Amino acid sequence: MKFTRITVRSDQIGGVPCIRGLQIPVATVIRMVANHMTEKEILTAYPDLEPEDIQEAMLFAVRSCA
């Protein structure tokens, strides 16, 4: 599967997977979900995020562990 909302660039946060080229690591979003934050809370904390970013971050995490 190709991820359209996840970027990995060596010049951005040391190559850590981020959301759409923003300096928001996928791990940060996953950690927020794991801490039972609602989608609304996450989007309030990071207004540049979109609901689809959260969904793809979760899918990326699952695929990365498989």
Residue, then its C-alpha position, 0 to 999 in steps of 0.5 A: m500500500k502506498f501512503t499518501r499522507i506519510t512522508v519520510r525525508s532525511d532532512q526532516i526530523g532525521g528521517v522520522p515518518c511525519i504527516r504530510g511533510l509537516q514536522i508532526p511525527v507519525a509516532t506523536v499521533i499514534r501516541m495520542v491515539a494510544n492515550h485515548m485522545t479523541e480525534k477532536e482533541i488531536l485536531t485541536a492540539y495540531p490544527d494542521l492535521e486532518p482526520e485522514d492524517i490520523q487514520e493513515a498514521m494508524l494504518f502506517a503503524v499497523r503495517s510497520c509492525a506486521 
